[in-house]
Amino acid sequence: HVRVAAPTHPICDGVEDFVVTDEIFHNLEPTAAWQPLLSARATPEAPEQPLCWIHESGAGRVFYDALGHTKSSLLNPTYS
């Protein structure tokens, strides 16, 4: 289950929580500079892990997307 962590961010405009079959990276240590956009839990008891986030670095902007490891993930209508 993917949760929209930043529903008011323009990138997430119109995106609602969705379900997808994919991997979740564990034990990430996001910095305060990361702005998570999507998150999920590996199990109901596990802490939320960011799946997509943005970050500004100097004059650059970064968008990271950890989803897309499977064909079904890439073809998910909400994710696409």
A tleap script that builds the chain and sets N, CA, C and O, in Angstrom:
source leaprc.protein.ff14SB
mol = sequence {
  NHIE VAL ARG VAL ALA ALA PRO THR HIE PRO
  ILE CYS ASP GLY VAL GLU ASP PHE VAL VAL
  THR ASP GLU ILE PHE HIE ASN LEU GLU PRO
  THR ALA ALA TRP GLN PRO LEU LEU SER ALA
  ARG ALA THR PRO GLU ALA PRO GLU GLN PRO
  LEU CYS TRP ILE HIE GLU SER GLY ALA GLY
  ARG VAL PHE TYR ASP ALA LEU GLY HIE THR
  LYS SER SER LEU LEU ASN PRO THR TYR CSER
}
set mol.1.N position { 0.849 -1.167 0.000 }
set mol.1.CA position { 0.000 0.000 0.000 }
set mol.1.C position { 0.898 1.236 0.000 }
set mol.1.O position { 1.692 1.431 0.921 }
set mol.2.N position { 0.773 2.055 -1.019 }
set mol.2.CA position { 1.573 3.273 -1.139 }
set mol.2.C position { 0.746 4.446 -0.656 }
set mol.2.O position { -0.392 4.641 -1.085 }
set mol.3.N position { 1.329 5.225 0.241 }
set mol.3.CA position { 0.641 6.388 0.794 }
set mol.3.C position { 1.233 7.645 0.172 }
set mol.3.O position { 2.451 7.789 0.061 }
set mol.4.N position { 0.347 8.552 -0.232 }
set mol.4.CA position { 0.804 9.851 -0.715 }
set mol.4.C position { 1.197 10.657 0.515 }
set mol.4.O position { 0.341 11.048 1.309 }
set mol.5.N position { 2.478 10.899 0.667 }
set mol.5.CA position { 3.001 11.564 1.862 }
set mol.5.C position { 2.938 13.084 1.758 }
set mol.5.O position { 3.014 13.778 2.772 }
set mol.6.N position { 2.799 13.602 0.544 }
set mol.6.CA position { 2.758 15.063 0.335 }
set mol.6.C position { 1.615 15.399 -0.627 }
set mol.6.O position { 1.857 15.815 -1.760 }
set mol.7.N position { 0.372 15.216 -0.173 }
set mol.7.CA position { -0.762 15.390 -1.083 }
set mol.7.C position { -0.914 16.804 -1.653 }
set mol.7.O position { -1.572 16.980 -2.678 }
set mol.8.N position { -0.322 17.804 -1.014 }
set mol.8.CA position { -0.459 19.170 -1.527 }
set mol.8.C position { 0.687 19.573 -2.461 }
set mol.8.O position { 0.662 20.661 -3.037 }
set mol.9.N position { 1.686 18.706 -2.613 }
set mol.9.CA position { 2.800 19.033 -3.512 }
set mol.9.C position { 2.324 18.900 -4.964 }
set mol.9.O position { 1.589 17.964 -5.279 }
set mol.10.N position { 2.727 19.817 -5.851 }
set mol.10.CA position { 2.265 19.758 -7.248 }
set mol.10.C position { 2.553 18.435 -7.962 }
set mol.10.O position { 1.767 18.020 -8.813 }
set mol.11.N position { 3.645 17.776 -7.639 }
set mol.11.CA position { 3.946 16.480 -8.268 }
set mol.11.C position { 2.875 15.454 -7.926 }
set mol.11.O position { 2.592 14.567 -8.732 }
set mol.12.N position { 2.277 15.561 -6.746 }
set mol.12.CA position { 1.276 14.597 -6.290 }
set mol.12.C position { -0.155 15.026 -6.603 }
set mol.12.O position { -1.105 14.369 -6.178 }
set mol.13.N position { -0.311 16.102 -7.327 }
set mol.13.CA position { -1.648 16.616 -7.647 }
set mol.13.C position { -2.489 15.534 -8.322 }
set mol.13.O position { -2.112 15.015 -9.372 }
set mol.14.N position { -3.602 15.205 -7.729 }
set mol.14.CA position { -4.506 14.207 -8.280 }
set mol.14.C position { -4.149 12.771 -7.971 }
set mol.14.O position { -4.886 11.861 -8.353 }
set mol.15.N position { -3.028 12.539 -7.283 }
set mol.15.CA position { -2.613 11.173 -6.942 }
set mol.15.C position { -3.217 10.793 -5.601 }
set mol.15.O position { -3.157 11.561 -4.640 }
set mol.16.N position { -3.795 9.613 -5.545 }
set mol.16.CA position { -4.341 9.081 -4.295 }
set mol.16.C position { -3.545 7.848 -3.901 }
set mol.16.O position { -2.838 7.270 -4.726 }
set mol.17.N position { -3.658 7.444 -2.636 }
set mol.17.CA position { -3.006 6.218 -2.184 }
set mol.17.C position { -3.346 5.088 -3.161 }
set mol.17.O position { -4.443 5.051 -3.718 }
set mol.18.N position { -2.396 4.168 -3.363 }
set mol.18.CA position { -2.637 3.069 -4.283 }
set mol.18.C position { -1.875 1.832 -3.828 }
set mol.18.O position { -1.006 1.903 -2.959 }
set mol.19.N position { -2.212 0.710 -4.426 }
set mol.19.CA position { -1.576 -0.567 -4.111 }
set mol.19.C position { -0.771 -1.001 -5.328 }
set mol.19.O position { -1.247 -0.924 -6.460 }
set mol.20.N position { 0.448 -1.455 -5.085 }
set mol.20.CA position { 1.321 -1.906 -6.155 }
set mol.20.C position { 2.204 -3.035 -5.625 }
set mol.20.O position { 2.520 -3.076 -4.436 }
set mol.21.N position { 2.597 -3.942 -6.502 }
set mol.21.CA position { 3.538 -4.999 -6.128 }
set mol.21.C position { 4.925 -4.544 -6.555 }
set mol.21.O position { 5.200 -4.409 -7.747 }
set mol.22.N position { 5.789 -4.310 -5.594 }
set mol.22.CA position { 7.129 -3.811 -5.877 }
set mol.22.C position { 7.987 -4.024 -4.634 }
set mol.22.O position { 7.508 -4.536 -3.623 }
set mol.23.N position { 9.244 -3.634 -4.711 }
set mol.23.CA position { 10.160 -3.727 -3.579 }
set mol.23.C position { 10.115 -2.444 -2.761 }
set mol.23.O position { 9.796 -1.370 -3.272 }
set mol.24.N position { 10.442 -2.581 -1.485 }
set mol.24.CA position { 10.595 -1.416 -0.613 }
set mol.24.C position { 11.990 -1.502 -0.014 }
set mol.24.O position { 12.340 -2.500 0.616 }
set mol.25.N position { 12.775 -0.469 -0.209 }
set mol.25.CA position { 14.087 -0.422 0.424 }
set mol.25.C position { 13.887 -0.207 1.916 }
set mol.25.O position { 13.031 0.579 2.322 }
set mol.26.N position { 14.668 -0.898 2.732 }
set mol.26.CA position { 14.509 -0.849 4.183 }
set mol.26.C position { 15.619 -0.046 4.838 }
set mol.26.O position { 16.720 0.095 4.305 }
set mol.27.N position { 15.296 0.469 5.995 }
set mol.27.CA position { 16.271 1.137 6.858 }
set mol.27.C position { 16.977 2.312 6.186 }
set mol.27.O position { 18.154 2.570 6.440 }
set mol.28.N position { 16.255 3.011 5.337 }
set mol.28.CA position { 16.810 4.233 4.774 }
set mol.28.C position { 16.899 5.273 5.878 }
set mol.28.O position { 16.108 5.255 6.821 }
set mol.29.N position { 17.836 6.154 5.763 }
set mol.29.CA position { 17.989 7.224 6.741 }
set mol.29.C position { 17.842 8.567 6.038 }
set mol.29.O position { 18.831 9.250 5.773 }
set mol.30.N position { 16.592 8.942 5.736 }
set mol.30.CA position { 16.398 10.205 5.034 }
set mol.30.C position { 16.860 11.387 5.875 }
set mol.30.O position { 16.754 11.385 7.102 }
set mol.31.N position { 17.366 12.376 5.193 }
set mol.31.CA position { 17.771 13.598 5.893 }
set mol.31.C position { 16.601 14.554 5.932 }
set mol.31.O position { 15.599 14.355 5.245 }
set mol.32.N position { 16.731 15.580 6.727 }
set mol.32.CA position { 15.675 16.593 6.812 }
set mol.32.C position { 15.499 17.310 5.477 }
set mol.32.O position { 14.451 17.907 5.233 }
set mol.33.N position { 16.513 17.260 4.608 }
set mol.33.CA position { 16.432 17.932 3.313 }
set mol.33.C position { 15.555 17.166 2.316 }
set mol.33.O position { 15.074 17.752 1.345 }
set mol.34.N position { 15.343 15.873 2.542 }
set mol.34.CA position { 14.466 15.099 1.661 }
set mol.34.C position { 13.036 15.504 1.934 }
set mol.34.O position { 12.662 15.715 3.088 }
set mol.35.N position { 12.232 15.615 0.900 }
set mol.35.CA position { 10.794 15.805 1.070 }
set mol.35.C position { 10.105 14.576 0.483 }
set mol.35.O position { 9.951 14.479 -0.734 }
set mol.36.N position { 9.687 13.636 1.333 }
set mol.36.CA position { 9.024 12.433 0.825 }
set mol.36.C position { 7.708 12.785 0.131 }
set mol.36.O position { 6.926 13.598 0.625 }
set mol.37.N position { 7.481 12.158 -1.019 }
set mol.37.CA position { 6.237 12.333 -1.756 }
set mol.37.C position { 5.346 11.108 -1.626 }
set mol.37.O position { 4.131 11.237 -1.472 }
set mol.38.N position { 5.945 9.911 -1.686 }
set mol.38.CA position { 5.232 8.642 -1.512 }
set mol.38.C position { 5.977 7.804 -0.489 }
set mol.38.O position { 7.204 7.864 -0.400 }
set mol.39.N position { 5.237 7.025 0.280 }
set mol.39.CA position { 5.872 6.156 1.264 }
set mol.39.C position { 5.075 4.861 1.392 }
set mol.39.O position { 3.934 4.767 0.941 }
set mol.40.N position { 5.703 3.864 2.018 }
set mol.40.CA position { 5.042 2.580 2.234 }
set mol.40.C position { 5.727 1.848 3.371 }
set mol.40.O position { 6.810 2.230 3.815 }
set mol.41.N position { 5.082 0.794 3.833 }
set mol.41.CA position { 5.630 -0.074 4.878 }
set mol.41.C position { 5.817 -1.468 4.291 }
set mol.41.O position { 4.954 -1.953 3.559 }
set mol.42.N position { 6.920 -2.105 4.599 }
set mol.42.CA position { 7.165 -3.475 4.138 }
set mol.42.C position { 6.187 -4.445 4.790 }
set mol.42.O position { 5.730 -5.396 4.155 }
set mol.43.N position { 5.871 -4.203 6.048 }
set mol.43.CA position { 4.877 -4.969 6.798 }
set mol.43.C position { 4.078 -3.962 7.619 }
set mol.43.O position { 4.529 -2.832 7.806 }
set mol.44.N position { 2.915 -4.341 8.106 }
set mol.44.CA position { 2.136 -3.394 8.906 }
set mol.44.C position { 2.882 -2.852 10.129 }
set mol.44.O position { 2.606 -1.740 10.579 }
set mol.45.N position { 3.825 -3.630 10.667 }
set mol.45.CA position { 4.559 -3.215 11.863 }
set mol.45.C position { 5.801 -2.391 11.539 }
set mol.45.O position { 6.340 -1.717 12.418 }
set mol.46.N position { 6.257 -2.436 10.306 }
set mol.46.CA position { 7.504 -1.767 9.920 }
set mol.46.C position { 7.319 -0.258 9.821 }
set mol.46.O position { 6.213 0.221 9.572 }
set mol.47.N position { 8.390 0.483 10.015 }
set mol.47.CA position { 8.292 1.938 9.852 }
set mol.47.C position { 8.078 2.299 8.382 }
set mol.47.O position { 8.480 1.558 7.485 }
set mol.48.N position { 7.444 3.439 8.151 }
set mol.48.CA position { 7.267 3.908 6.781 }
set mol.48.C position { 8.621 4.217 6.155 }
set mol.48.O position { 9.515 4.759 6.803 }
set mol.49.N position { 8.748 3.867 4.902 }
set mol.49.CA position { 9.960 4.137 4.139 }
set mol.49.C position { 9.582 5.028 2.955 }
set mol.49.O position { 8.550 4.805 2.322 }
set mol.50.N position { 10.394 6.021 2.653 }
set mol.50.CA position { 10.087 6.853 1.490 }
set mol.50.C position { 10.297 6.066 0.197 }
set mol.50.O position { 11.269 5.322 0.064 }
set mol.51.N position { 9.380 6.237 -0.749 }
set mol.51.CA position { 9.498 5.594 -2.054 }
set mol.51.C position { 9.865 6.602 -3.141 }
set mol.51.O position { 10.625 6.291 -4.058 }
set mol.52.N position { 9.330 7.786 -3.030 }
set mol.52.CA position { 9.659 8.883 -3.943 }
set mol.52.C position { 9.916 10.112 -3.095 }
set mol.52.O position { 9.182 10.389 -2.146 }
set mol.53.N position { 10.963 10.848 -3.443 }
set mol.53.CA position { 11.228 12.072 -2.699 }
set mol.53.C position { 11.922 13.083 -3.601 }
set mol.53.O position { 12.436 12.752 -4.670 }
set mol.54.N position { 11.918 14.316 -3.137 }
set mol.54.CA position { 12.626 15.383 -3.829 }
set mol.54.C position { 13.633 15.990 -2.872 }
set mol.54.O position { 13.511 15.880 -1.652 }
set mol.55.N position { 14.627 16.630 -3.457 }
set mol.55.CA position { 15.699 17.215 -2.659 }
set mol.55.C position { 16.365 18.294 -3.503 }
set mol.55.O position { 16.595 18.097 -4.697 }
set mol.56.N position { 16.672 19.424 -2.894 }
set mol.56.CA position { 17.417 20.465 -3.585 }
set mol.56.C position { 18.868 20.395 -3.131 }
set mol.56.O position { 19.158 20.269 -1.941 }
set mol.57.N position { 19.771 20.480 -4.100 }
set mol.57.CA position { 21.196 20.412 -3.807 }
set mol.57.C position { 21.890 21.507 -4.601 }
set mol.57.O position { 22.025 21.410 -5.821 }
set mol.58.N position { 22.326 22.538 -3.912 }
set mol.58.CA position { 22.921 23.673 -4.604 }
set mol.58.C position { 21.900 24.285 -5.543 }
set mol.58.O position { 20.789 24.614 -5.126 }
set mol.59.N position { 22.264 24.439 -6.805 }
set mol.59.CA position { 21.339 24.977 -7.801 }
set mol.59.C position { 20.517 23.870 -8.465 }
set mol.59.O position { 19.689 24.151 -9.331 }
set mol.60.N position { 20.740 22.611 -8.063 }
set mol.60.CA position { 20.049 21.498 -8.697 }
set mol.60.C position { 18.869 20.995 -7.897 }
set mol.60.O position { 18.763 21.217 -6.691 }
set mol.61.N position { 17.984 20.310 -8.602 }
set mol.61.CA position { 16.842 19.669 -7.959 }
set mol.61.C position { 16.860 18.185 -8.313 }
set mol.61.O position { 17.130 17.818 -9.456 }
set mol.62.N position { 16.574 17.343 -7.338 }
set mol.62.CA position { 16.615 15.896 -7.516 }
set mol.62.C position { 15.230 15.323 -7.262 }
set mol.62.O position { 14.556 15.712 -6.308 }
set mol.63.N position { 14.806 14.398 -8.116 }
set mol.63.CA position { 13.595 13.611 -7.896 }
set mol.63.C position { 14.035 12.158 -7.906 }
set mol.63.O position { 14.640 11.703 -8.877 }
set mol.64.N position { 13.741 11.422 -6.840 }
set mol.64.CA position { 14.111 10.013 -6.754 }
set mol.64.C position { 12.850 9.175 -6.673 }
set mol.64.O position { 11.916 9.512 -5.945 }
set mol.65.N position { 12.826 8.091 -7.416 }
set mol.65.CA position { 11.680 7.188 -7.462 }
set mol.65.C position { 12.197 5.765 -7.277 }
set mol.65.O position { 12.904 5.243 -8.139 }
set mol.66.N position { 11.851 5.144 -6.168 }
set mol.66.CA position { 12.318 3.787 -5.876 }
set mol.66.C position { 11.378 2.718 -6.419 }
set mol.66.O position { 11.669 1.528 -6.296 }
set mol.67.N position { 10.264 3.113 -7.014 }
set mol.67.CA position { 9.338 2.138 -7.582 }
set mol.67.C position { 9.768 1.776 -9.004 }
set mol.67.O position { 10.670 2.397 -9.566 }
set mol.68.N position { 9.113 0.767 -9.576 }
set mol.68.CA position { 9.348 0.414 -10.968 }
set mol.68.C position { 10.217 -0.806 -11.171 }
set mol.68.O position { 10.868 -0.930 -12.209 }
set mol.69.N position { 10.245 -1.718 -10.198 }
set mol.69.CA position { 11.077 -2.918 -10.315 }
set mol.69.C position { 10.397 -4.046 -11.083 }
set mol.69.O position { 11.056 -5.003 -11.490 }
set mol.70.N position { 9.096 -3.943 -11.281 }
set mol.70.CA position { 8.375 -5.011 -11.965 }
set mol.70.C position { 7.502 -4.422 -13.067 }
set mol.70.O position { 7.159 -3.239 -13.042 }
set mol.71.N position { 7.152 -5.256 -14.022 }
set mol.71.CA position { 6.273 -4.821 -15.106 }
set mol.71.C position { 4.931 -4.371 -14.542 }
set mol.71.O position { 4.389 -3.351 -14.969 }
set mol.72.N position { 4.382 -5.137 -13.570 }
set mol.72.CA position { 3.090 -4.762 -13.008 }
set mol.72.C position { 3.163 -3.425 -12.283 }
set mol.72.O position { 2.190 -2.672 -12.266 }
set mol.73.N position { 4.305 -3.128 -11.688 }
set mol.73.CA position { 4.479 -1.840 -11.041 }
set mol.73.C position { 4.452 -0.719 -12.077 }
set mol.73.O position { 3.754 0.279 -11.898 }
set mol.74.N position { 5.201 -0.881 -13.145 }
set mol.74.CA position { 5.269 0.140 -14.188 }
set mol.74.C position { 3.940 0.347 -14.887 }
set mol.74.O position { 3.647 1.450 -15.348 }
set mol.75.N position { 3.125 -0.711 -14.972 }
set mol.75.CA position { 1.837 -0.620 -15.656 }
set mol.75.C position { 0.688 -0.233 -14.736 }
set mol.75.O position { -0.445 -0.080 -15.192 }
set mol.76.N position { 0.967 -0.072 -13.448 }
set mol.76.CA position { -0.085 0.315 -12.507 }
set mol.76.C position { -0.658 1.661 -12.948 }
set mol.76.O position { 0.104 2.615 -13.104 }
set mol.77.N position { -1.974 1.774 -13.154 }
set mol.77.CA position { -2.561 3.008 -13.672 }
set mol.77.C position { -2.274 4.242 -12.813 }
set mol.77.O position { -2.083 5.331 -13.356 }
set mol.78.N position { -2.240 4.100 -11.514 }
set mol.78.CA position { -1.963 5.259 -10.653 }
set mol.78.C position { -0.500 5.652 -10.746 }
set mol.78.O position { -0.177 6.838 -10.806 }
set mol.79.N position { 0.376 4.677 -10.759 }
set mol.79.CA position { 1.808 4.952 -10.820 }
set mol.79.C position { 2.219 5.512 -12.173 }
set mol.79.O position { 3.081 6.388 -12.248 }
set mol.80.N position { 1.619 5.020 -13.222 }
set mol.80.CA position { 1.981 5.451 -14.573 }
set mol.80.C position { 1.687 6.918 -14.739 }
set mol.80.O position { 1.922 7.478 -15.810 }
savepdb mol mol.pdb
quit
